Amino acid sequence: MEHKQKGLSAWQLAMMALGSVIGGSFFLGSSVAINAAGPSVIIAYMLAGILVYFILFALSEMTVANPGMGSFSTFAAQELGEGAGFVVGWVYWTGTVLAMSSEATAISILIREWYPNLSMPLLGSFIITGVTLLNLLGADRLSKLESGLAAIKLFTIVFFIIMGLLLIIGLIPGTTPLGTGELVKEPLMPGGIKGIAGSMLIVIFAYAGFEVIGLAASEAENPKETIPRAITYTVIALVGLYILYAAVLLPLIPTAELNENTSPMVAALNRWGFGWVGTAINLVLITAILSAMLAAIFGLGRMIRSLTEEGHAPNWLKDKTDVPYRGILFSGLAMLLGLGFGLLFPRVYLVLITSGGFALLFTYAVIMASHIHFRKKKGCPPDGKCQMPGYPYTSWIALISMIIVVISMPFIPGQGVGLITGLVMVVSFSFIYLAMRFRTNDRRVDTKSRGVLELERYQSRLSTEFSKELTEKIGVKDKQDK
């Protein structure tokens, strides 16, 4: 791969990660987590933030050691075996493609609230085509666009936090101070430990997308310094915003009034007479999902490049330029096919998109397993520093936590199917890898056999020619003796 562009800075990487993370799962999905856990959702956000911290720094250590290698699928292939790299790479790619094609449908539904006559298939196709073509501009230009979209989302969350604080303190004209408001009426853990455990899955989804930092490592400016800084910025920003958001939201509205069909921000502010917020939040939600799609396709293109470099994807997808054009276009085309499939077979499609959550959790578990093996074999990164505090205990805690969260998927409505679908994906890609391996071995054996046969023919021909030449020489000598 030829590097022609200036590398991405820590700030650009962090904004790209924030653009990928803060999407529909936060603006809508957080209501499910808050409803399940009540005020203890703050504990869930803290615990999930600690897990994200461990996973990101595990990825950082491997990336700093080999910044030009590729993605986490490459690390899995090196540390856990070629099969693990193949399976995690394609499971992540497939799950993300399905999830993002559903996000295009979500944007279409939001836009049709204002323009009901627009065609859903055409609108969804236009959105996917647009974000795909924008990714062809390259990492530097895309990061500037992503920074702008991420800034809109961050501004919206900060705006809500400020509005909430003004209502709580009583500084808005015509209102009385709320103080602790609804918070004092709520039990700390209405669902007990099970409620926190159940909300953890949704909360982790709210953090999902941070792995784009690892996928962009090869395009970062001085990765050994940039990647750790970008991770620090991302973790501090996410954990800080999420905890402040939950702490301000809880006094404003009873958790029982929250549901997945309305943003908690809209529901809370509508309750206190700020009805105009709903329209504004819907606009922000559209930009949030677009931003997440842009970052997702960015990551998918780099994943395809990594898979081709490992020999785990067809050669015709290989790119030698800075921008993985073929990987991006291939991923965009797959999203269009996913969108079409969803419109034709909505029930089957709803089952498939639940695998997106499993794909992320599976990827994070594999990252931790790769890191544990990496540190056992190689120790701290060369010319770098050990960034994972408390290793090996923290690495094992993160790995076991991911496994527990995956196992707990059936306890969340709609996620049990995601677990089954995800496991089917893992088994399917495992069989595909074994079939490819078997075919490759057959080709090698066939090539070797042909080589041996050719060698035997050559040796036979050589022997014949040598015998003929020797006979001729003996005949000439006999004639000379006579």
Sequence and secondary structure as in RCSB ss.txt:
>XXXX:A:sequence
MEHKQKGLSAWQLAMMALGSVIGGSFFLGSSVAINAAGPSVIIAYMLAGILVYFILFALSEMTVANPGMGSFSTF
AAQELGEGAGFVVGWVYWTGTVLAMSSEATAISILIREWYPNLSMPLLGSFIITGVTLLNLLGADRLSKLESGLA
AIKLFTIVFFIIMGLLLIIGLIPGTTPLGTGELVKEPLMPGGIKGIAGSMLIVIFAYAGFEVIGLAASEAENPKE
TIPRAITYTVIALVGLYILYAAVLLPLIPTAELNENTSPMVAALNRWGFGWVGTAINLVLITAILSAMLAAIFGL
GRMIRSLTEEGHAPNWLKDKTDVPYRGILFSGLAMLLGLGFGLLFPRVYLVLITSGGFALLFTYAVIMASHIHFR
KKKGCPPDGKCQMPGYPYTSWIALISMIIVVISMPFIPGQGVGLITGLVMVVSFSFIYLAMRFRTNDRRVDTKSR
GVLELERYQSRLSTEFSKELTEKIGVKDKQDK
>XXXX:A:secstr
    S  B HHHHHHHHHHHHSSHHHHTTHHHHHHHHGGGHHHHHHHHHHHHHHHHHHHHHHHHHSTTS SHHHH
HHHHH HHHHHHHHHHHHHHHHHHHHHHHHHHHHHHHTT TTS HHHHHHHHHHHHHHHHTT HHHHHHHHHHHH
HHHHHHHHHHHHHHHHHHHT STT    TTGGGGGS S TTHHHHHHHHHHHHHHHHTTTTHHHHTGGGBSSHHH
HHHHHHHHHHHHHHHHHHHHHHHHTTTS GGG  TTS HHHHHHHHTT TTHHHHHHHHHHHHHHHHHHHHHHHH
HHHHHHHHHTT S GGG   SSS HHHHHHHHHHHHHHHHHHHHSHHHHHHHHTHHHHHHHHHHHHHHHHHHHHH
HHH S TTS   STTTTHHHHHHHHHHHHHHHTGGGSTTTHHHHHHHHHHHHHHHHHHHHHHHHHHHHHHHHHHH
HHHHHHHHHHHHHHHHHHHHHHHHHHHHHHH 
